[in-house]
Amino acid sequence: MADVSMMSGPQSTRHYTRPGVEAAARLLSFEPITNDVVQKWSNALNNYPAMLAAKKGDKLVSLDKKMDTIASLWQRPLGVNSKADEPALTKAQLIDIIEWKFLKGKPRNALKPLLNANSDTTINECSRRAFRIAKAIRQCGPSHENWDESNTSMSMAISELCKLKGIGPATASAILGMYRPDIFAFMDDEVIESLYNGKRGYTLKIYLDINGRCRELAEQLGRKRNRFSNDVGDDVKWTPYKVGQALWTVATASATKNEELLSEIFEDDGSKLIQSRTITEDTNLEGKQGTKGASTTRRKRRKL
């Protein structure tokens, strides 16, 4: 395990199964959110493209750009025939999103036959209903006055996508995060482990928990950005989706032993967060269990 005693900020004794999560946890440990802390988060987010390349090279970089293109299609204003122009997921887009998700995280190839078994019509209908629900979700203010209402709607949107074979809350969050990044974070393994206090899982309950924290962080980072934007030079419009990207970037920088990038993000010695340890790694299959999430767990050990 990384030498937590050398880290600045609150110390942690948690053990993580995914490589690099200690670095993401360190980013989360900087409280309260000051303009200096906003800069650390911005440094992380700005290096997201570089970590995509470090993880899987040009293929993942290209797929991530394709995700941006798909998202822009879904987010464009409706035309005159609004019902016909409603955003919907195609089977080709679903396969691209799954490939992107597997390259960014861990491949779960056992799910591919289930995913391919979904018809174009079913994918279209389920995604239209999910997007319709997601579109109606209102932003929560600082007092979280409609927090429960939005969680209910988020659950409904995720449940619609989970009607598809092979789709669980994690994949549903990837799809909905592309459509409404201001509401939905993507359930990356590194994001789950750094934010969730229990064992990593892929249930709806766990997703709502970590997504709530991402929404709170986005609100805090955005509020501090608006107050100190001239001092910090930060032009990021923070969303739950971007909070997840920043956490993934830091974890990946640590997992790929990128001391230079960690030093840039944390503005200190990046070697403190480079891992050289034995980890216990979960191989979880996000099976067809609707909103119940993971179905099968297999454990193995390997050296990093």
C-alpha positions in Angstrom: 0.0 0.0 0.0 1.1 3.6 -0.6 2.9 5.3 2.2 -0.1 7.2 3.5 1.9 8.6 6.4 3.7 10.8 3.9 0.6 12.4 2.4 -0.6 15.8 3.3 -4.2 16.2 4.4 -6.1 13.7 6.6 -4.6 10.3 6.9 -6.4 7.2 5.8 -6.1 3.5 6.8 -8.5 2.2 4.2 -7.5 -0.6 1.9 -8.4 -0.4 -1.8 -8.7 -3.2 -4.4 -8.3 -1.0 -7.5 -4.8 0.4 -8.2 -4.3 4.1 -7.7 -7.4 4.8 -5.6 -5.2 6.1 -2.8 -4.4 9.1 -5.0 -8.1 9.8 -5.6 -8.7 9.5 -1.9 -6.0 12.0 -1.3 -7.6 14.5 -3.6 -10.9 14.0 -1.7 -9.1 14.6 1.6 -8.4 18.3 0.9 -11.1 20.0 2.9 -12.6 22.6 3.1 -12.7 23.4 -0.6 -10.4 26.5 -1.0 -9.2 28.2 -4.2 -6.0 26.2 -3.9 -8.0 22.9 -3.7 -10.0 23.9 -6.7 -6.7 24.3 -8.6 -5.7 20.7 -7.6 -9.0 19.4 -9.0 -8.6 21.5 -12.1 -5.1 20.1 -12.6 -6.5 16.6 -12.4 -9.3 17.2 -14.8 -7.1 19.0 -17.4 -4.9 15.8 -17.6 -7.8 13.5 -18.3 -7.0 13.2 -22.0 -3.3 12.4 -21.2 -4.4 9.6 -18.8 -6.7 8.1 -21.4 -3.7 7.8 -23.7 -1.6 6.4 -20.9 -4.2 3.8 -20.1 -4.9 2.4 -23.6 -3.3 4.7 -26.2 -4.9 6.2 -29.2 -7.8 3.7 -29.3 -9.2 4.9 -26.0 -8.6 8.6 -26.9 -10.5 8.1 -30.1 -13.3 6.3 -28.4 -13.6 9.0 -25.8 -13.9 11.6 -28.5 -16.6 9.5 -30.0 -18.4 9.6 -26.7 -18.3 13.4 -26.9 -19.8 13.3 -30.3 -22.6 11.0 -29.3 -23.3 13.2 -26.2 -23.5 16.3 -28.4 -26.1 14.5 -30.6 -28.3 13.6 -27.6 -28.0 17.1 -26.1 -28.9 19.1 -29.2 -32.1 21.1 -29.1 -35.3 19.4 -30.3 -36.6 20.3 -33.8 -40.1 21.1 -34.8 -41.2 17.5 -34.6 -40.0 17.2 -31.1 -41.1 13.6 -30.5 -39.4 12.3 -33.6 -36.2 14.2 -32.6 -36.1 12.9 -29.1 -32.7 11.5 -28.2 -32.3 7.7 -28.2 -29.5 5.2 -27.9 -28.8 3.1 -31.0 -27.3 -0.4 -30.8 -24.1 0.8 -32.5 -23.7 3.5 -29.9 -24.3 1.0 -27.1 -21.6 -1.2 -28.4 -19.2 1.8 -28.7 -20.0 2.9 -25.1 -19.4 -0.6 -23.8 -16.0 -0.8 -25.6 -15.1 2.6 -24.2 -16.2 1.5 -20.7 -14.2 -1.8 -20.9 -11.0 0.0 -22.1 -11.3 2.6 -19.4 -11.9 0.1 -16.7 -12.0 -3.7 -16.7 -13.4 -5.7 -19.5 -16.3 -8.0 -18.7 -16.5 -9.9 -21.9 -19.1 -12.4 -20.5 -21.6 -9.6 -20.9 -21.1 -9.2 -24.6 -23.5 -11.9 -25.7 -26.2 -10.4 -23.5 -25.7 -6.9 -24.8 -25.8 -8.1 -28.4 -29.1 -9.9 -27.7 -30.9 -6.6 -27.3 -32.9 -5.6 -30.3 -32.6 -2.1 -31.9 -36.3 -1.5 -31.1 -35.9 -2.4 -27.4 -32.7 -0.2 -27.0 -34.5 2.7 -28.7 -37.6 2.5 -26.5 -35.8 2.0 -23.2 -33.4 4.8 -23.8 -36.1 7.2 -25.0 -38.0 6.6 -21.7 -34.8 7.0 -19.7 -33.7 10.2 -21.4 -37.2 11.6 -21.1 -37.1 11.1 -17.3 -33.5 12.4 -17.0 -34.4 15.5 -19.0 -37.1 16.5 -16.5 -34.7 16.3 -13.4 -34.2 19.7 -11.8 -30.9 20.9 -10.5 -30.7 20.9 -6.7 -29.9 24.2 -5.0 -27.5 24.6 -2.1 -30.2 23.6 0.4 -30.9 20.4 -1.6 -34.6 21.2 -1.5 -35.6 18.7 -4.2 -32.8 16.1 -3.5 -35.2 13.2 -2.8 -37.3 14.0 -5.8 -34.3 14.0 -8.1 -33.0 10.7 -6.6 -36.4 9.1 -7.3 -36.2 10.3 -10.9 -32.6 9.2 -11.3 -33.6 5.7 -10.0 -36.4 5.6 -12.6 -34.1 6.6 -15.5 -31.5 4.0 -14.5 -34.2 1.3 -14.1 -35.4 2.0 -17.6 -31.9 1.3 -19.0 -31.5 -1.7 -16.7 -34.4 -3.4 -18.6 -31.8 -4.1 -21.4 -29.9 -7.3 -21.2 -26.5 -7.0 -19.7 -27.0 -3.4 -18.5 -26.7 -2.6 -14.8 -26.4 0.7 -12.9 -22.8 1.2 -13.9 -23.4 1.1 -17.6 -26.6 3.0 -17.2 -24.6 5.8 -15.4 -22.2 5.9 -18.3 -25.1 6.5 -20.8 -27.0 9.0 -18.6 -23.8 10.8 -17.6 -23.2 11.5 -21.3 -26.8 12.9 -21.6 -27.0 14.8 -18.3 -23.5 15.3 -17.0 -24.9 18.0 -14.7 -26.8 15.3 -12.8 -25.2 11.9 -13.4 -21.6 10.9 -12.7 -20.1 7.8 -14.3 -19.7 4.8 -12.0 -16.0 4.1 -12.7 -14.5 1.5 -10.3 -12.0 4.1 -9.0 -14.9 6.6 -8.3 -16.8 4.0 -6.4 -13.9 2.9 -4.2 -12.7 6.5 -3.4 -16.2 7.7 -2.4 -18.0 4.7 -1.0 -17.2 3.7 2.5 -18.2 0.0 2.1 -17.2 -2.7 -0.3 -17.2 -1.7 -4.0 -20.4 -2.8 -5.6 -22.7 -1.9 -8.6 -26.1 -1.5 -7.0 -28.5 1.4 -7.5 -28.2 2.2 -3.8 -24.4 2.5 -4.0 -24.7 4.6 -7.2 -27.1 7.0 -5.6 -24.7 7.4 -2.7 -21.6 8.1 -4.7 -23.5 10.2 -7.2 -24.8 12.3 -4.3 -21.3 13.0 -3.2 -20.2 13.9 -6.8 -23.1 16.4 -7.0 -22.1 18.0 -3.7 -18.5 18.2 -4.8 -19.4 19.7 -8.1 -21.6 22.3 -6.3 -18.7 23.2 -3.9 -16.1 23.4 -6.6 -18.4 25.5 -8.8 -19.3 27.8 -5.9 -15.6 28.4 -5.1 -14.7 28.7 -8.8 -17.3 31.5 -9.2 -15.9 33.3 -6.1 -12.2 32.9 -7.0 -12.3 32.4 -10.8 -10.1 35.5 -11.4 -7.5 34.3 -8.8 -7.4 30.7 -9.7 -7.7 31.0 -13.5 -10.2 28.1 -13.5 -12.7 28.2 -16.2 -14.1 24.7 -15.5 -17.9 24.4 -15.2 -18.0 21.6 -12.6 -20.5 18.8 -12.9 -20.8 15.4 -11.2 -19.5 13.8 -14.4 -16.3 16.0 -14.4 -15.8 15.2 -10.7 -15.7 11.5 -11.6 -13.3 12.2 -14.5 -10.9 14.1 -12.1 -10.9 11.2 -9.6 -10.3 8.6 -12.4 -7.4 10.7 -13.7 -5.6 10.9 -10.4 -6.1 7.2 -9.7 -4.8 6.3 -13.2 -1.8 8.6 -12.8 -0.9 6.7 -9.7 -1.6 3.3 -11.2 0.6 4.1 -14.2 3.4 5.5 -12.0 3.3 8.9 -13.4 5.2 10.9 -10.8 5.5 14.0 -12.9 1.7 14.3 -13.3 1.0 13.6 -9.7 3.5 16.3 -8.7 1.7 18.7 -11.0 -1.7 17.8 -9.6 -0.8 17.9 -5.9 2.1 20.4 -6.3 4.5 18.2 -4.3 6.5 15.0 -4.6 4.4 12.7 -6.8 6.4 9.6 -5.8 4.5 9.5 -2.5 1.5 8.1 -4.3 3.2 5.7 -6.7 2.1 2.1 -5.9 4.3 -0.9 -5.5 2.2 -3.3 -3.6 0.1 -6.5 -3.8 -3.6 -5.8 -4.3 -6.7 -7.9 -4.1 -8.5 -7.3 -7.4 -12.2 -8.0 -7.9 -13.5 -9.2 -11.2 -17.2 -8.3 -11.0 -19.7 -9.1 -13.7 -22.3 -6.4 -13.9 -24.9 -8.9 -14.9 -28.5 -8.7 -15.8 -30.0 -8.0 -12.4 -31.8 -4.8 -13.1 -30.9 -2.3 -10.4 -29.3 -5.0 -8.2 -26.0 -4.8 -10.0 -23.1 -7.3 -9.8 -23.8 -11.0 -10.1 -20.5 -12.9 -9.9 -17.3 -12.1 -8.1 -13.9 -13.8 -8.6 -10.8 -12.9 -6.6 -7.2 -13.1 -7.8 -3.9 -11.6 -6.6 -1.3 -9.9 -8.7 1.8 -7.7 -8.3 1.9 -4.1 -9.4 
